[in-house]
Amino acid sequence: MTDLCEGGMDDLWSITTLLLQVWFSVMIGLIMIPAMFGLSLGVTSVYIQILVKILEWATLRIQRGHRDRPTLPVPAPLPNGLIQREGGSMEQEMGELRRYRTQSISRGEFALSDSFYFYRKGLESIVDDQVTQRFSSEELVSWNLLTRTNHNFHYISLRLTIIWGLGVIIRYCVLFPLRITLAIIGISWLVIGTTLVGFLPNRRVKNWLSELVHLMCYRICARGLSATIQYHNKNNKPQKGGICVANHTSPIDIVILANDGCYAMVGQSHSGLMGVIQRSMVRSCPHVWFERSEMRDRHAVTSRLRAHVAAKRNLPILIFPEGTCINNTSVMMFKKGSFEIGGTIYPVAIKYDPRFGDAFWNSAKYNMEGEDATKFANRVKSAIAHQGGLLDMAWDGSLKRDKVKEEFKEHQQKMYSSMVVGKKARDSQEPHTESTNS
Amino acid sequence: MGSRASTLLREEEIEEIKKETGFSHSQITRLYSRFTSLDKGENGTLSREDFQRIPELAINPLGDRIINAFFPEGEDQVNFRGFMRTLAHFRPIEDNEKNKDPTASEPLNSRTNKLLFAFQLYDLDRDDKISRDELLQLLFIPCHWLCSALCHLGCFYSEPNRRNQDGTYLNLSNKLLN
């Protein structure tokens, strides 16, 4: 009896080892090695095409299901927001309000109806505002077989349920182990490789090897994410001694950008696993890691970055001027700090296809504090927004955590004041003593 | 975030809100999503701080008044029913509503109710009159404190307005609140 049991156990063990061997050889042979050299077997692109077809079919089925059964309470996401708005400036809308009276804007004067403008704007912002929606994941128009868009999983048809179940199996049993293994291999190779390269004394060989190691590791990690990355305008690629600025959605952005070229990272030094990775990376080529206390001193930060950029042979530094992760539908205000360093700025726009996954990382990470952005920062921001098809917004990303600054409220007040005072009085303004009784 | 929302709102409640306010089913679900995303404390009610967290509202000079309009007399929290009741005033007027049921009470978004709501935004002490002080406040708050318009005050101000006295006022409200 025991012989049989042991025999059974041995068989199980040998089968497991065989499976593991097959698994690893497939992985190394078909995924890692091509990844390291930047080649692709084309499996991912075929997979993506199949996935797109399935998603489109699934969306049609759901829409048909809703038409047949209109009682299902699934709200469709609206492309322009919840409400209809009149998009005019304060002056235009006030002019509309005052149309019934004989006053015009240029004459100045106060009309009781002016306050309606503020009331309406206020109510509109309560129902749907432009800012807070940027801090949660974008809503999709179609369903992508995950739970993000389908508010409750309503049973629509058998075929849809089977596809969904198949999707779950493939994602959790096939893709997930694959991705985890690749990620582990990628990161450990990064640590080991950069440490090894760090022992080399020679400048040129060391730099070349370090770039190679970095590229390989990031490519493996990208495969671990099953990422398909398309680079446009490669002639504008950041050069050594430059500064690369990009919009920020997630820490994955670094992997995405580093697949094509090598960058010097800028960030806060951590402890633990991140600290290990950071310290080993610094051994092979210079990155800029700041202690938490150093980050508060803007001059110290700027001078360190300036020193790095000035050494023309250093890799371009990678900065995310928004200061925080935004959900990839818009580009928020850029902190001006990155633009004070000097050196050439290379803007990069990163846009994720939201159908395949949500890269947005809703974090409570520490971010650098800044003041109002200069015109340069705004210009770069507009360029990035335009290139990536994102919405260019003047709001500050730190509104995710902080309250609005008083100056913005004052700005609104100043605008209204100038309308009430009127053009004539504005031209000949003299200080008056105020006579108030409230 | 919003995906769990519709499970917490029961069908009967949706029906009641529908009858009271006139919003459609999908509108109610959508607005409930919005309500829960504003409700950071996740206790089913909104406080004044929850409203002030909206940046566009925080920079609105009359923001505090708008927020107060949501809270009934002396209360600090507003639940979803109250939220919807206030928002219902801003639905567009449907002209055929009069034909439906003459004995039913006037819908929340009728012309009269809209005007009443707007009047209450001005009439802070709820005494059915807009006093001189209340009118002055309307000028001071949206204006920057450096504004020299204060010197013009004497020119345009007259006596306190009565409700429904000014015909022009009625027209303006109609145009704006639609």
Interface residues (C-beta under 8 A of the other chain):
Chain A: P73 V74 P75 A76 L82 L97 Y100 R101 G108 E109 F110 L112 S113 D114 S115 F116 F118 Y119 R120 K121 G122 L123 S125 I126 V127 D128 D129 Q130 V131 T132 S136 S137 E139 T147 R148 N150 H151 N152 W395 L399 K403 V404 F408 K409 E410 H411 Q412 Q413 K414 Y416 S417 V420 V421 A425 Q429 E430 P431 H432 E434 S435 T436 N437 S438
Chain B: M1 G2 S3 A5 S6 T7 I14 H25 S26 T29 R30 L31 S33 R34 S37 L38 F51 Q52 R53 I54 P55 E56 L57 A58 I59 N60 P61 L62 G63 R65 I66 L87 F90 A118 L121 Y122 D133 L135 L136 Q137 L138 L139 F140 P142 C143 H144 W145 L146 C147 S148 A149 L150 C151 H152 L153 C155 F156 T168 Y169 N171 L172 S173 K175 L176
